[in-house]
Amino acid sequence: MDGTTVDRRTFGKLVGAAGVGTLGAGALGAAPAGAALPIWTTSGTAVSSLSAFDDTMKSFMLDRQISAGQLAVTYQGRLVLARGYGNNSPQNIRPTTLFRVASLSKSLTAAALVRLAQDGKLSLGDPVTKFLDFIPPAGQTVDPRLSQVTLWRLLQHTGGWDKDLTNFDPVFRDKVIADALGVPMELTHADVIRFMSGQPLMHDPGSTVSYSNYGYLLAGRIIEKVSGLPYETYVQQALLAPRGITRMASGWTIGRRSGEVGGYGSQYTGPTVLDNSGTIVNAPYGTFSMRIHDANGGWLASAVDLVRWAATFDSGNTVLNSTSLSRVFAVPNPTGVNADGWYYGLGWQVRPVTGGTGRNTWHTGSFAGTYSIMVRTYQGMSWAAVLNRRDDESGLSYSTIDSALWAASRAVTSWPTHNLWSTYFG
């Protein structure tokens, strides 16, 4: 059925084991005792053979009181499912409604540098110091190893920064940086870079994998320097427009763009980072700066946009050639595949499967008020799910959406032959 349907709470039974090739394990938690029966709405075309996906999203969202979500699924290159879901939502959640997607943004940033390399504008072996000036605060010095941080290492999270060792992720420490530099908030990218220019690396570049939002902040500035365009503009023109993706855009810290979901939810509050007032705000709206996070986590997208973007990493597209695709999924040298059997490529987590002849690739995204996941499988399936919540008083994990969607895929006994791309991308 096309359009919106409404019913009461019913749960689809999940089948199968944890997803092979992505992150997350465990079963979905039970519903809170005494929970009110919500009004459940769906949009998009229901597909009976894919009902396990709808059931999975429904039980996941109802258990956690998530008000808005989406799911899109492709099979053998065809868009076979595109759905919006509402749980007592005041907004009609369509398959094209935009959500913050957080770190799924990294695949766009990495692809932008790969595309600039494809066009001969730079080499991924170039050091970051070739493009950016690192001028530390007075009395501090630049770590000489910074010249060994290549674009490869920046994108594979082997630049030498380590937020776990330092307990300091600069893209979330606005007031510390503002106070240290004597500048007002809202910070600029230049402020963050200046502060970090005086901080030592924790590892020799290339030696250790440590997830670095700051590395992707730098990547965004290099894209601007080399392309001569604002980061968002270059990504839209060089990567998204050729794929027919016109809705995706950078998000705002306060307020929302046309077509964006409302009500990003969180149980937490904190002081605003938009000025020095110390005003306490709801966590999704001002406890972090979307401007600072543009290249590491600032994009808005719908689930259908995300699976369309994910298809860019299949062969035969006009955006990234075969050499570029091989670079995106290259095994980092010398860190290689980790003990859990996966590695970080360029903007994607990668798990080799079937004796090395195939791979599952994925990424998750997480902000206060946002959870997202995007998966590409070696079996020719892919999916993306987005939610307008990340934490709540239920205490239930959000990472289990991974294993739940894998289970839903295994419940499909007959994949449909239709293709919905033209419905959403003209």
Secondary structure, 3 states (H helix, E strand, C coil): CCCCEEECCCCCCCCCCCCCCCCCCCCCCCCCCCCCCCCEEEEECCCHHHHHHHHHHHHHHHHHCCCEEEEEEEECCEEEEEEEEEECCCCCCCCCCEEECHHHHHHHHHHHHHHHHHCCCCCCCCEHHHCCCCCCCCCCCCCHHHHHCEHHHHHCCCCCCCHHHHCCCHHHCHHHHHHHHCCCCCCCHHHHHHHHHCCCCCCCCCCCCCCCHHHHHHHHHHHHHHHCCCHHHHHHHHHHHHHCCCCCEECCCCCCCCCECCCCECCCEEECCCCCCCCEEECCCCCCCCCCCHHHHCEEECHHHHHHHHHHHCCCCCCCCHHHHHHHCCCCCCCCCCCCCCEECCCCEEEEEHHHCEEEEEEEEEECCEEEEEEECCCCEEEEEEECECCCCCCCCCCCHHHHHHHHHHCCCCCCCCCCHHHHHC
